[in-house]
Amino acid sequence: MNIVFCGSKVNLRRLEFTLTTQCNSQCIHCQAEASPLRKDVMNVKNAHNYLMEATAVSNLESFMVFGGEPMLYPERAIAILEKAKQLGIPKIEMITNGFWGGDKERARRLAERLKVAGLNEVNVSVDVFHVQHIPVECPWNAAVSLLNAGIDNVKWNVAIVESMDAENKYDKRTRQILEKLEPTGIPINFVKIIPAGCAVENLYEFFEHEPLHGPCIGDPILGNPLKNPESICIEPSGEVDVCWHLSIGNVKKTSLSRIIREYDWHKSPVIKILVEDGPLGLLNLVEANDFEFQESCFINKCHMCMEIRKISAFRSCV
């Protein structure tokens, strides 16, 4: 179903849930800044309502649950996946670090339940950053258990700093880890780390600086267009994001179906500027004496956009 309002086309194809911001790891590259100290988690009843509202006004092609680490709350995750299956969403995905593979028998039982719940695509995170917290045997066992349960589309989700040919210490170590995983025959999904969250502070030296001028095309990971978003992510707080912490509403204040139906990028001061002028235009919303702009401090447009939107003076303006 395509819905047109005020010249803006909403064609929602994908829905994502950050089930929790909590994680049993605290990776130095984590763009979500997940950690054991964060305790936010989505309520199952709310999650079911979000799914029903989204499917009522959209033809969803895919749904994903991630975190944090969603399998810290396996019963919640399974209950949410079951609802997505019941609503007929064809592609049901999860990103997990596979820590639950530490016990092979438990991994087998969980994998079978996930399969029955409707999960049909899983990205298991494993790289130099994750193995500092989780032994590689855990994601190995988790991934093999998922395959044995009948989930055919299982991939290693591998974060890279530069490339698999790079000689920096992180990518070199990740290459070694992947060599150990070769016997599994599991394909690899490489994910280039973006300058967000913990990665900015810990990996700053590895990011290549890019021009800051020009409008935003869309989300840096999914390429989600801001003019007519095809994907949204709902946080445990209820915020509905179309890009990295770029909210278009809160489902705890306004129904998701209404947020989807009434979305119009022209009416959002922030998104309108990003579409027409790019992140540099956001400076016009910040008092000059509250923010001293230094171009050299920013890695790229996405980094600048996220940093400007954190400023208290900016938040008070919008």
ChimeraX commands (.cxc) that place a marker at each C-alpha (Angstrom):
marker #1 position 0.00,0.00,0.00 radius 0.5
marker #1 position 1.43,3.37,-1.05 radius 0.5
marker #1 position 0.05,6.37,0.81 radius 0.5
marker #1 position 0.46,9.92,-0.51 radius 0.5
marker #1 position 0.04,12.93,1.76 radius 0.5
marker #1 position 1.05,16.51,1.09 radius 0.5
marker #1 position 3.25,15.49,-1.81 radius 0.5
marker #1 position 5.16,12.95,0.28 radius 0.5
marker #1 position 5.00,9.28,-0.58 radius 0.5
marker #1 position 5.21,6.77,2.27 radius 0.5
marker #1 position 6.13,3.36,0.95 radius 0.5
marker #1 position 7.12,1.43,4.05 radius 0.5
marker #1 position 8.73,-1.87,3.13 radius 0.5
marker #1 position 10.83,-2.60,6.19 radius 0.5
marker #1 position 10.30,-2.40,9.96 radius 0.5
marker #1 position 13.06,-2.78,12.54 radius 0.5
marker #1 position 12.92,-3.09,16.33 radius 0.5
marker #1 position 15.77,-2.32,18.67 radius 0.5
marker #1 position 14.51,-4.86,21.17 radius 0.5
marker #1 position 16.98,-3.71,23.80 radius 0.5
marker #1 position 19.96,-1.40,24.18 radius 0.5
marker #1 position 21.47,-3.89,26.61 radius 0.5
marker #1 position 24.31,-6.13,25.48 radius 0.5
marker #1 position 26.55,-8.64,27.20 radius 0.5
marker #1 position 29.45,-7.06,25.30 radius 0.5
marker #1 position 30.79,-3.53,25.21 radius 0.5
marker #1 position 32.52,-3.38,21.86 radius 0.5
marker #1 position 34.73,-0.39,21.08 radius 0.5
marker #1 position 33.19,-0.04,17.61 radius 0.5
marker #1 position 29.55,-0.22,18.69 radius 0.5
marker #1 position 27.59,2.40,16.81 radius 0.5
marker #1 position 24.58,1.85,19.10 radius 0.5
marker #1 position 26.71,2.27,22.27 radius 0.5
marker #1 position 25.12,-0.88,23.69 radius 0.5
marker #1 position 26.51,-2.26,26.93 radius 0.5
marker #1 position 25.65,-4.39,29.98 radius 0.5
marker #1 position 24.82,-1.17,31.82 radius 0.5
marker #1 position 21.94,-0.22,29.54 radius 0.5
marker #1 position 18.64,-1.81,30.50 radius 0.5
marker #1 position 16.06,-0.45,28.03 radius 0.5
marker #1 position 13.92,-3.22,26.56 radius 0.5
marker #1 position 10.78,-3.24,24.43 radius 0.5
marker #1 position 7.53,-4.52,25.88 radius 0.5
marker #1 position 6.06,-7.48,23.95 radius 0.5
marker #1 position 2.53,-6.09,23.98 radius 0.5
marker #1 position 3.77,-2.80,22.58 radius 0.5
marker #1 position 5.83,-4.61,19.96 radius 0.5
marker #1 position 2.77,-6.58,18.84 radius 0.5
marker #1 position 0.77,-3.37,18.55 radius 0.5
marker #1 position 3.52,-1.72,16.47 radius 0.5
marker #1 position 3.57,-4.70,14.11 radius 0.5
marker #1 position -0.20,-4.70,13.68 radius 0.5
marker #1 position -0.33,-0.96,13.06 radius 0.5
marker #1 position 2.51,-1.07,10.54 radius 0.5
marker #1 position 1.03,-3.97,8.58 radius 0.5
marker #1 position -2.38,-2.27,8.56 radius 0.5
marker #1 position -1.04,0.66,6.51 radius 0.5
marker #1 position 1.93,-0.91,4.69 radius 0.5
marker #1 position 2.92,-3.97,2.72 radius 0.5
marker #1 position 5.95,-4.92,4.77 radius 0.5
marker #1 position 8.50,-7.06,2.96 radius 0.5
marker #1 position 10.90,-7.47,5.87 radius 0.5
marker #1 position 11.10,-7.19,9.65 radius 0.5
marker #1 position 14.21,-7.26,11.82 radius 0.5
marker #1 position 14.90,-7.58,15.54 radius 0.5
marker #1 position 18.28,-6.52,16.87 radius 0.5
marker #1 position 19.85,-4.62,19.78 radius 0.5
marker #1 position 21.96,-4.47,21.85 radius 0.5
marker #1 position 21.67,-8.23,22.01 radius 0.5
marker #1 position 18.09,-9.43,21.45 radius 0.5
marker #1 position 18.76,-12.95,22.71 radius 0.5
marker #1 position 19.33,-11.62,26.21 radius 0.5
marker #1 position 15.53,-11.69,26.15 radius 0.5
marker #1 position 14.79,-14.87,24.16 radius 0.5
marker #1 position 11.15,-15.20,25.25 radius 0.5
marker #1 position 10.39,-11.64,24.18 radius 0.5
marker #1 position 12.25,-12.05,20.92 radius 0.5
marker #1 position 10.42,-15.29,20.08 radius 0.5
marker #1 position 7.01,-13.82,20.96 radius 0.5
marker #1 position 7.67,-10.85,18.66 radius 0.5
marker #1 position 8.89,-13.05,15.82 radius 0.5
marker #1 position 5.78,-15.19,16.13 radius 0.5
marker #1 position 3.59,-12.11,15.68 radius 0.5
marker #1 position 5.50,-11.05,12.58 radius 0.5
marker #1 position 4.99,-14.54,11.14 radius 0.5
marker #1 position 1.29,-14.46,12.01 radius 0.5
marker #1 position 0.94,-11.13,10.18 radius 0.5
marker #1 position 2.46,-12.63,7.05 radius 0.5
marker #1 position 5.69,-10.64,6.82 radius 0.5
marker #1 position 7.78,-12.73,4.39 radius 0.5
marker #1 position 11.31,-11.88,5.53 radius 0.5
marker #1 position 11.92,-12.08,9.30 radius 0.5
marker #1 position 15.45,-11.33,10.44 radius 0.5
marker #1 position 17.65,-11.04,13.50 radius 0.5
marker #1 position 21.14,-9.82,14.31 radius 0.5
marker #1 position 22.72,-11.61,17.27 radius 0.5
marker #1 position 26.23,-12.02,18.64 radius 0.5
marker #1 position 25.60,-15.72,19.21 radius 0.5
marker #1 position 26.64,-15.72,22.86 radius 0.5
marker #1 position 23.86,-18.26,23.48 radius 0.5
marker #1 position 25.87,-20.86,21.58 radius 0.5
marker #1 position 28.02,-21.44,24.66 radius 0.5
marker #1 position 25.82,-24.41,25.58 radius 0.5
marker #1 position 25.28,-26.59,22.49 radius 0.5
marker #1 position 22.09,-28.22,23.75 radius 0.5
marker #1 position 20.53,-24.90,24.73 radius 0.5
marker #1 position 21.60,-23.47,21.37 radius 0.5
marker #1 position 19.87,-26.36,19.59 radius 0.5
marker #1 position 16.62,-25.80,21.52 radius 0.5
marker #1 position 16.66,-22.03,20.98 radius 0.5
marker #1 position 17.44,-22.37,17.28 radius 0.5
marker #1 position 14.52,-24.76,16.79 radius 0.5
marker #1 position 12.16,-22.38,18.60 radius 0.5
marker #1 position 13.38,-19.45,16.52 radius 0.5
marker #1 position 12.73,-21.43,13.34 radius 0.5
marker #1 position 9.18,-22.31,14.43 radius 0.5
marker #1 position 8.59,-18.66,15.42 radius 0.5
marker #1 position 9.21,-17.63,11.81 radius 0.5
marker #1 position 12.82,-16.47,11.79 radius 0.5
marker #1 position 14.24,-17.09,8.32 radius 0.5
marker #1 position 17.35,-14.91,8.13 radius 0.5
marker #1 position 20.06,-14.43,10.77 radius 0.5
marker #1 position 23.24,-12.38,10.82 radius 0.5
marker #1 position 25.61,-13.65,13.51 radius 0.5
marker #1 position 28.11,-10.98,14.52 radius 0.5
marker #1 position 31.70,-12.14,14.72 radius 0.5
marker #1 position 34.87,-10.09,14.27 radius 0.5
marker #1 position 37.82,-8.75,16.25 radius 0.5
marker #1 position 35.54,-6.56,18.35 radius 0.5
marker #1 position 33.05,-9.23,19.39 radius 0.5
marker #1 position 35.56,-11.99,20.16 radius 0.5
marker #1 position 37.10,-9.77,22.83 radius 0.5
marker #1 position 33.94,-10.49,24.82 radius 0.5
marker #1 position 32.55,-13.71,23.36 radius 0.5
marker #1 position 34.66,-16.79,22.48 radius 0.5
marker #1 position 34.42,-17.60,18.78 radius 0.5
marker #1 position 33.04,-21.04,19.65 radius 0.5
marker #1 position 29.79,-19.41,20.82 radius 0.5
marker #1 position 28.77,-17.77,17.53 radius 0.5
marker #1 position 30.05,-20.88,15.71 radius 0.5
marker #1 position 27.72,-23.15,17.70 radius 0.5
marker #1 position 24.83,-20.70,17.43 radius 0.5
marker #1 position 25.17,-20.40,13.65 radius 0.5
marker #1 position 25.47,-24.16,13.10 radius 0.5
marker #1 position 22.44,-24.72,15.36 radius 0.5
marker #1 position 20.41,-22.27,13.29 radius 0.5
marker #1 position 21.38,-24.05,10.08 radius 0.5
marker #1 position 20.56,-27.45,11.58 radius 0.5
marker #1 position 17.16,-26.10,12.66 radius 0.5
marker #1 position 16.36,-25.37,9.03 radius 0.5
marker #1 position 17.13,-21.66,8.80 radius 0.5
marker #1 position 19.03,-21.63,5.53 radius 0.5
marker #1 position 19.90,-17.95,5.36 radius 0.5
marker #1 position 22.55,-17.60,8.05 radius 0.5
marker #1 position 25.50,-15.23,7.59 radius 0.5
marker #1 position 28.46,-13.98,9.55 radius 0.5
marker #1 position 27.94,-10.29,10.27 radius 0.5
marker #1 position 31.45,-8.86,10.14 radius 0.5
marker #1 position 32.36,-5.28,11.03 radius 0.5
marker #1 position 35.38,-3.92,9.19 radius 0.5
marker #1 position 37.30,-0.72,9.80 radius 0.5
marker #1 position 38.76,-0.22,6.31 radius 0.5
marker #1 position 38.64,-3.42,4.25 radius 0.5
marker #1 position 39.57,-7.08,4.40 radius 0.5
marker #1 position 42.79,-6.21,2.59 radius 0.5
marker #1 position 43.75,-3.50,5.07 radius 0.5
marker #1 position 46.77,-3.87,7.31 radius 0.5
marker #1 position 45.40,-2.15,10.40 radius 0.5
marker #1 position 45.42,-4.35,13.52 radius 0.5
marker #1 position 41.64,-4.73,13.65 radius 0.5
marker #1 position 41.00,-5.89,10.11 radius 0.5
marker #1 position 44.07,-8.16,10.21 radius 0.5
marker #1 position 42.75,-9.91,13.31 radius 0.5
marker #1 position 39.28,-10.20,11.78 radius 0.5
marker #1 position 40.83,-11.94,8.74 radius 0.5
marker #1 position 42.39,-14.50,11.07 radius 0.5
marker #1 position 39.07,-15.12,12.80 radius 0.5
marker #1 position 37.29,-15.63,9.48 radius 0.5
marker #1 position 39.91,-18.16,8.42 radius 0.5
marker #1 position 39.02,-20.23,11.49 radius 0.5
marker #1 position 35.34,-20.02,10.55 radius 0.5
marker #1 position 35.85,-21.14,6.93 radius 0.5
marker #1 position 34.97,-24.82,7.66 radius 0.5
marker #1 position 31.40,-23.78,8.46 radius 0.5
marker #1 position 30.88,-22.66,4.85 radius 0.5
marker #1 position 28.71,-19.79,6.10 radius 0.5
marker #1 position 28.72,-16.72,3.82 radius 0.5
marker #1 position 29.89,-13.35,5.09 radius 0.5
marker #1 position 28.09,-10.03,5.27 radius 0.5
marker #1 position 30.71,-7.28,5.60 radius 0.5
marker #1 position 29.58,-4.08,7.32 radius 0.5
marker #1 position 31.76,-0.98,7.05 radius 0.5
marker #1 position 31.84,0.80,10.40 radius 0.5
marker #1 position 30.38,4.30,10.26 radius 0.5
marker #1 position 31.47,7.20,12.50 radius 0.5
marker #1 position 28.77,6.87,15.14 radius 0.5
marker #1 position 28.60,5.96,18.80 radius 0.5
marker #1 position 31.71,4.38,20.32 radius 0.5
marker #1 position 33.40,4.14,16.94 radius 0.5
marker #1 position 33.97,7.89,16.75 radius 0.5
marker #1 position 36.12,8.01,19.86 radius 0.5
marker #1 position 37.86,4.66,19.53 radius 0.5
marker #1 position 38.45,4.42,15.77 radius 0.5
marker #1 position 38.65,8.07,14.74 radius 0.5
marker #1 position 42.09,7.74,13.16 radius 0.5
marker #1 position 40.85,5.14,10.66 radius 0.5
marker #1 position 38.00,7.15,9.18 radius 0.5
marker #1 position 38.63,8.97,5.93 radius 0.5
marker #1 position 37.37,12.54,6.03 radius 0.5
marker #1 position 34.82,13.42,3.37 radius 0.5
marker #1 position 33.27,16.69,2.14 radius 0.5
marker #1 position 30.58,18.11,4.42 radius 0.5
marker #1 position 28.68,20.04,1.79 radius 0.5
marker #1 position 25.57,18.90,-0.03 radius 0.5
marker #1 position 22.17,17.40,0.80 radius 0.5
marker #1 position 21.60,14.03,2.43 radius 0.5
marker #1 position 20.75,11.17,0.13 radius 0.5
marker #1 position 19.62,8.85,2.90 radius 0.5
marker #1 position 20.56,6.54,5.73 radius 0.5
marker #1 position 24.27,5.56,5.55 radius 0.5
marker #1 position 23.62,1.85,6.10 radius 0.5
marker #1 position 20.34,1.06,4.34 radius 0.5
marker #1 position 20.26,4.06,2.03 radius 0.5
marker #1 position 16.80,4.86,3.38 radius 0.5
marker #1 position 15.54,7.96,1.50 radius 0.5
marker #1 position 14.35,10.80,3.73 radius 0.5
marker #1 position 11.77,12.07,1.24 radius 0.5
marker #1 position 9.85,8.81,1.13 radius 0.5
marker #1 position 11.22,6.42,3.76 radius 0.5
marker #1 position 10.99,2.73,3.03 radius 0.5
marker #1 position 12.30,1.68,6.44 radius 0.5
marker #1 position 11.79,2.75,10.05 radius 0.5
marker #1 position 13.34,1.59,13.31 radius 0.5
marker #1 position 11.48,1.71,16.61 radius 0.5
marker #1 position 13.52,2.10,19.79 radius 0.5
marker #1 position 12.52,0.83,23.27 radius 0.5
marker #1 position 11.85,4.49,24.14 radius 0.5
marker #1 position 9.18,4.58,21.44 radius 0.5
marker #1 position 11.12,6.84,19.09 radius 0.5
marker #1 position 10.54,6.08,15.41 radius 0.5
marker #1 position 13.74,6.67,13.46 radius 0.5
marker #1 position 14.19,7.09,9.70 radius 0.5
marker #1 position 17.94,7.54,10.06 radius 0.5
marker #1 position 20.48,7.35,12.88 radius 0.5
marker #1 position 18.51,8.67,15.90 radius 0.5
marker #1 position 16.53,10.91,13.55 radius 0.5
marker #1 position 13.02,10.57,14.94 radius 0.5
marker #1 position 9.77,11.34,13.14 radius 0.5
marker #1 position 7.60,10.69,16.18 radius 0.5
marker #1 position 7.14,8.59,19.30 radius 0.5
marker #1 position 4.73,5.65,19.34 radius 0.5
marker #1 position 4.13,6.13,23.05 radius 0.5
marker #1 position 2.58,9.50,22.24 radius 0.5
marker #1 position 1.16,9.00,18.74 radius 0.5
marker #1 position -0.02,5.81,17.06 radius 0.5
marker #1 position 2.45,4.29,14.60 radius 0.5
marker #1 position -0.18,4.14,11.87 radius 0.5
marker #1 position -0.72,7.89,12.22 radius 0.5
marker #1 position 3.02,8.61,12.20 radius 0.5
marker #1 position 3.34,6.60,8.98 radius 0.5
marker #1 position 0.26,8.09,7.33 radius 0.5
marker #1 position 1.06,11.69,8.18 radius 0.5
marker #1 position 4.79,11.70,7.48 radius 0.5
marker #1 position 5.77,14.71,5.37 radius 0.5
marker #1 position 9.42,15.68,5.14 radius 0.5
marker #1 position 8.46,19.27,4.30 radius 0.5
marker #1 position 6.91,19.69,7.76 radius 0.5
marker #1 position 9.93,18.56,9.75 radius 0.5
marker #1 position 12.38,21.49,10.15 radius 0.5
marker #1 position 15.32,19.12,10.54 radius 0.5
marker #1 position 14.52,16.69,7.72 radius 0.5
marker #1 position 13.60,19.52,5.34 radius 0.5
marker #1 position 17.02,21.09,5.88 radius 0.5
marker #1 position 18.80,17.75,5.48 radius 0.5
marker #1 position 17.00,17.05,2.20 radius 0.5
marker #1 position 17.47,20.51,0.72 radius 0.5
marker #1 position 20.75,21.76,2.20 radius 0.5
marker #1 position 22.40,18.90,4.06 radius 0.5
marker #1 position 23.74,18.86,7.61 radius 0.5
marker #1 position 25.55,22.20,7.23 radius 0.5
marker #1 position 22.12,23.81,7.06 radius 0.5
marker #1 position 21.41,22.60,10.60 radius 0.5
marker #1 position 23.82,25.25,11.86 radius 0.5
marker #1 position 21.16,27.83,11.10 radius 0.5
marker #1 position 19.02,26.31,13.85 radius 0.5
marker #1 position 21.72,26.71,16.47 radius 0.5
marker #1 position 22.59,30.00,18.16 radius 0.5
marker #1 position 26.06,31.12,17.06 radius 0.5
marker #1 position 27.27,31.58,20.63 radius 0.5
marker #1 position 26.15,28.07,21.60 radius 0.5
marker #1 position 28.14,26.20,19.00 radius 0.5
marker #1 position 31.51,26.91,17.43 radius 0.5
marker #1 position 31.68,25.15,14.10 radius 0.5
marker #1 position 35.05,23.65,13.14 radius 0.5
marker #1 position 34.93,21.70,9.90 radius 0.5
marker #1 position 38.04,19.68,10.71 radius 0.5
marker #1 position 36.30,18.09,13.70 radius 0.5
marker #1 position 33.85,16.17,11.54 radius 0.5
marker #1 position 34.55,13.02,9.55 radius 0.5
marker #1 position 31.67,13.25,7.12 radius 0.5
marker #1 position 28.14,14.59,6.73 radius 0.5
marker #1 position 26.60,11.81,8.82 radius 0.5
marker #1 position 29.01,12.41,11.69 radius 0.5
marker #1 position 28.36,16.15,11.62 radius 0.5
marker #1 position 24.58,15.64,11.48 radius 0.5
marker #1 position 24.58,13.35,14.51 radius 0.5
marker #1 position 26.85,15.61,16.54 radius 0.5
marker #1 position 24.88,18.79,15.81 radius 0.5
marker #1 position 21.63,17.09,16.75 radius 0.5
marker #1 position 23.08,16.27,20.20 radius 0.5
marker #1 position 23.55,19.91,21.10 radius 0.5
marker #1 position 21.10,21.13,23.73 radius 0.5
marker #1 position 20.66,24.46,21.94 radius 0.5
marker #1 position 19.74,22.60,18.77 radius 0.5
marker #1 position 17.22,20.36,20.53 radius 0.5
marker #1 position 15.53,23.38,22.11 radius 0.5
marker #1 position 15.19,24.97,18.67 radius 0.5
marker #1 position 13.27,22.05,17.19 radius 0.5
marker link #1:1,2 radius 0.2
marker link #1:2,3 radius 0.2
marker link #1:3,4 radius 0.2
marker link #1:4,5 radius 0.2
marker link #1:5,6 radius 0.2
marker link #1:6,7 radius 0.2
marker link #1:7,8 radius 0.2
marker link #1:8,9 radius 0.2
marker link #1:9,10 radius 0.2
marker link #1:10,11 radius 0.2
marker link #1:11,12 radius 0.2
marker link #1:12,13 radius 0.2
marker link #1:13,14 radius 0.2
marker link #1:14,15 radius 0.2
marker link #1:15,16 radius 0.2
marker link #1:16,17 radius 0.2
marker link #1:17,18 radius 0.2
marker link #1:18,19 radius 0.2
marker link #1:19,20 radius 0.2
marker link #1:20,21 radius 0.2
marker link #1:21,22 radius 0.2
marker link #1:22,23 radius 0.2
marker link #1:23,24 radius 0.2
marker link #1:24,25 radius 0.2
marker link #1:25,26 radius 0.2
marker link #1:26,27 radius 0.2
marker link #1:27,28 radius 0.2
marker link #1:28,29 radius 0.2
marker link #1:29,30 radius 0.2
marker link #1:30,31 radius 0.2
marker link #1:31,32 radius 0.2
marker link #1:32,33 radius 0.2
marker link #1:33,34 radius 0.2
marker link #1:34,35 radius 0.2
marker link #1:35,36 radius 0.2
marker link #1:36,37 radius 0.2
marker link #1:37,38 radius 0.2
marker link #1:38,39 radius 0.2
marker link #1:39,40 radius 0.2
marker link #1:40,41 radius 0.2
marker link #1:41,42 radius 0.2
marker link #1:42,43 radius 0.2
marker link #1:43,44 radius 0.2
marker link #1:44,45 radius 0.2
marker link #1:45,46 radius 0.2
marker link #1:46,47 radius 0.2
marker link #1:47,48 radius 0.2
marker link #1:48,49 radius 0.2
marker link #1:49,50 radius 0.2
marker link #1:50,51 radius 0.2
marker link #1:51,52 radius 0.2
marker link #1:52,53 radius 0.2
marker link #1:53,54 radius 0.2
marker link #1:54,55 radius 0.2
marker link #1:55,56 radius 0.2
marker link #1:56,57 radius 0.2
marker link #1:57,58 radius 0.2
marker link #1:58,59 radius 0.2
marker link #1:59,60 radius 0.2
marker link #1:60,61 radius 0.2
marker link #1:61,62 radius 0.2
marker link #1:62,63 radius 0.2
marker link #1:63,64 radius 0.2
marker link #1:64,65 radius 0.2
marker link #1:65,66 radius 0.2
marker link #1:66,67 radius 0.2
marker link #1:67,68 radius 0.2
marker link #1:68,69 radius 0.2
marker link #1:69,70 radius 0.2
marker link #1:70,71 radius 0.2
marker link #1:71,72 radius 0.2
marker link #1:72,73 radius 0.2
marker link #1:73,74 radius 0.2
marker link #1:74,75 radius 0.2
marker link #1:75,76 radius 0.2
marker link #1:76,77 radius 0.2
marker link #1:77,78 radius 0.2
marker link #1:78,79 radius 0.2
marker link #1:79,80 radius 0.2
marker link #1:80,81 radius 0.2
marker link #1:81,82 radius 0.2
marker link #1:82,83 radius 0.2
marker link #1:83,84 radius 0.2
marker link #1:84,85 radius 0.2
marker link #1:85,86 radius 0.2
marker link #1:86,87 radius 0.2
marker link #1:87,88 radius 0.2
marker link #1:88,89 radius 0.2
marker link #1:89,90 radius 0.2
marker link #1:90,91 radius 0.2
marker link #1:91,92 radius 0.2
marker link #1:92,93 radius 0.2
marker link #1:93,94 radius 0.2
marker link #1:94,95 radius 0.2
marker link #1:95,96 radius 0.2
marker link #1:96,97 radius 0.2
marker link #1:97,98 radius 0.2
marker link #1:98,99 radius 0.2
marker link #1:99,100 radius 0.2
marker link #1:100,101 radius 0.2
marker link #1:101,102 radius 0.2
marker link #1:102,103 radius 0.2
marker link #1:103,104 radius 0.2
marker link #1:104,105 radius 0.2
marker link #1:105,106 radius 0.2
marker link #1:106,107 radius 0.2
marker link #1:107,108 radius 0.2
marker link #1:108,109 radius 0.2
marker link #1:109,110 radius 0.2
marker link #1:110,111 radius 0.2
marker link #1:111,112 radius 0.2
marker link #1:112,113 radius 0.2
marker link #1:113,114 radius 0.2
marker link #1:114,115 radius 0.2
marker link #1:115,116 radius 0.2
marker link #1:116,117 radius 0.2
marker link #1:117,118 radius 0.2
marker link #1:118,119 radius 0.2
marker link #1:119,120 radius 0.2
marker link #1:120,121 radius 0.2
marker link #1:121,122 radius 0.2
marker link #1:122,123 radius 0.2
marker link #1:123,124 radius 0.2
marker link #1:124,125 radius 0.2
marker link #1:125,126 radius 0.2
marker link #1:126,127 radius 0.2
marker link #1:127,128 radius 0.2
marker link #1:128,129 radius 0.2
marker link #1:129,130 radius 0.2
marker link #1:130,131 radius 0.2
marker link #1:131,132 radius 0.2
marker link #1:132,133 radius 0.2
marker link #1:133,134 radius 0.2
marker link #1:134,135 radius 0.2
marker link #1:135,136 radius 0.2
marker link #1:136,137 radius 0.2
marker link #1:137,138 radius 0.2
marker link #1:138,139 radius 0.2
marker link #1:139,140 radius 0.2
marker link #1:140,141 radius 0.2
marker link #1:141,142 radius 0.2
marker link #1:142,143 radius 0.2
marker link #1:143,144 radius 0.2
marker link #1:144,145 radius 0.2
marker link #1:145,146 radius 0.2
marker link #1:146,147 radius 0.2
marker link #1:147,148 radius 0.2
marker link #1:148,149 radius 0.2
marker link #1:149,150 radius 0.2
marker link #1:150,151 radius 0.2
marker link #1:151,152 radius 0.2
marker link #1:152,153 radius 0.2
marker link #1:153,154 radius 0.2
marker link #1:154,155 radius 0.2
marker link #1:155,156 radius 0.2
marker link #1:156,157 radius 0.2
marker link #1:157,158 radius 0.2
marker link #1:158,159 radius 0.2
marker link #1:159,160 radius 0.2
marker link #1:160,161 radius 0.2
marker link #1:161,162 radius 0.2
marker link #1:162,163 radius 0.2
marker link #1:163,164 radius 0.2
marker link #1:164,165 radius 0.2
marker link #1:165,166 radius 0.2
marker link #1:166,167 radius 0.2
marker link #1:167,168 radius 0.2
marker link #1:168,169 radius 0.2
marker link #1:169,170 radius 0.2
marker link #1:170,171 radius 0.2
marker link #1:171,172 radius 0.2
marker link #1:172,173 radius 0.2
marker link #1:173,174 radius 0.2
marker link #1:174,175 radius 0.2
marker link #1:175,176 radius 0.2
marker link #1:176,177 radius 0.2
marker link #1:177,178 radius 0.2
marker link #1:178,179 radius 0.2
marker link #1:179,180 radius 0.2
marker link #1:180,181 radius 0.2
marker link #1:181,182 radius 0.2
marker link #1:182,183 radius 0.2
marker link #1:183,184 radius 0.2
marker link #1:184,185 radius 0.2
marker link #1:185,186 radius 0.2
marker link #1:186,187 radius 0.2
marker link #1:187,188 radius 0.2
marker link #1:188,189 radius 0.2
marker link #1:189,190 radius 0.2
marker link #1:190,191 radius 0.2
marker link #1:191,192 radius 0.2
marker link #1:192,193 radius 0.2
marker link #1:193,194 radius 0.2
marker link #1:194,195 radius 0.2
marker link #1:195,196 radius 0.2
marker link #1:196,197 radius 0.2
marker link #1:197,198 radius 0.2
marker link #1:198,199 radius 0.2
marker link #1:199,200 radius 0.2
marker link #1:200,201 radius 0.2
marker link #1:201,202 radius 0.2
marker link #1:202,203 radius 0.2
marker link #1:203,204 radius 0.2
marker link #1:204,205 radius 0.2
marker link #1:205,206 radius 0.2
marker link #1:206,207 radius 0.2
marker link #1:207,208 radius 0.2
marker link #1:208,209 radius 0.2
marker link #1:209,210 radius 0.2
marker link #1:210,211 radius 0.2
marker link #1:211,212 radius 0.2
marker link #1:212,213 radius 0.2
marker link #1:213,214 radius 0.2
marker link #1:214,215 radius 0.2
marker link #1:215,216 radius 0.2
marker link #1:216,217 radius 0.2
marker link #1:217,218 radius 0.2
marker link #1:218,219 radius 0.2
marker link #1:219,220 radius 0.2
marker link #1:220,221 radius 0.2
marker link #1:221,222 radius 0.2
marker link #1:222,223 radius 0.2
marker link #1:223,224 radius 0.2
marker link #1:224,225 radius 0.2
marker link #1:225,226 radius 0.2
marker link #1:226,227 radius 0.2
marker link #1:227,228 radius 0.2
marker link #1:228,229 radius 0.2
marker link #1:229,230 radius 0.2
marker link #1:230,231 radius 0.2
marker link #1:231,232 radius 0.2
marker link #1:232,233 radius 0.2
marker link #1:233,234 radius 0.2
marker link #1:234,235 radius 0.2
marker link #1:235,236 radius 0.2
marker link #1:236,237 radius 0.2
marker link #1:237,238 radius 0.2
marker link #1:238,239 radius 0.2
marker link #1:239,240 radius 0.2
marker link #1:240,241 radius 0.2
marker link #1:241,242 radius 0.2
marker link #1:242,243 radius 0.2
marker link #1:243,244 radius 0.2
marker link #1:244,245 radius 0.2
marker link #1:245,246 radius 0.2
marker link #1:246,247 radius 0.2
marker link #1:247,248 radius 0.2
marker link #1:248,249 radius 0.2
marker link #1:249,250 radius 0.2
marker link #1:250,251 radius 0.2
marker link #1:251,252 radius 0.2
marker link #1:252,253 radius 0.2
marker link #1:253,254 radius 0.2
marker link #1:254,255 radius 0.2
marker link #1:255,256 radius 0.2
marker link #1:256,257 radius 0.2
marker link #1:257,258 radius 0.2
marker link #1:258,259 radius 0.2
marker link #1:259,260 radius 0.2
marker link #1:260,261 radius 0.2
marker link #1:261,262 radius 0.2
marker link #1:262,263 radius 0.2
marker link #1:263,264 radius 0.2
marker link #1:264,265 radius 0.2
marker link #1:265,266 radius 0.2
marker link #1:266,267 radius 0.2
marker link #1:267,268 radius 0.2
marker link #1:268,269 radius 0.2
marker link #1:269,270 radius 0.2
marker link #1:270,271 radius 0.2
marker link #1:271,272 radius 0.2
marker link #1:272,273 radius 0.2
marker link #1:273,274 radius 0.2
marker link #1:274,275 radius 0.2
marker link #1:275,276 radius 0.2
marker link #1:276,277 radius 0.2
marker link #1:277,278 radius 0.2
marker link #1:278,279 radius 0.2
marker link #1:279,280 radius 0.2
marker link #1:280,281 radius 0.2
marker link #1:281,282 radius 0.2
marker link #1:282,283 radius 0.2
marker link #1:283,284 radius 0.2
marker link #1:284,285 radius 0.2
marker link #1:285,286 radius 0.2
marker link #1:286,287 radius 0.2
marker link #1:287,288 radius 0.2
marker link #1:288,289 radius 0.2
marker link #1:289,290 radius 0.2
marker link #1:290,291 radius 0.2
marker link #1:291,292 radius 0.2
marker link #1:292,293 radius 0.2
marker link #1:293,294 radius 0.2
marker link #1:294,295 radius 0.2
marker link #1:295,296 radius 0.2
marker link #1:296,297 radius 0.2
marker link #1:297,298 radius 0.2
marker link #1:298,299 radius 0.2
marker link #1:299,300 radius 0.2
marker link #1:300,301 radius 0.2
marker link #1:301,302 radius 0.2
marker link #1:302,303 radius 0.2
marker link #1:303,304 radius 0.2
marker link #1:304,305 radius 0.2
marker link #1:305,306 radius 0.2
marker link #1:306,307 radius 0.2
marker link #1:307,308 radius 0.2
marker link #1:308,309 radius 0.2
marker link #1:309,310 radius 0.2
marker link #1:310,311 radius 0.2
marker link #1:311,312 radius 0.2
marker link #1:312,313 radius 0.2
marker link #1:313,314 radius 0.2
marker link #1:314,315 radius 0.2
marker link #1:315,316 radius 0.2
marker link #1:316,317 radius 0.2
marker link #1:317,318 radius 0.2
view
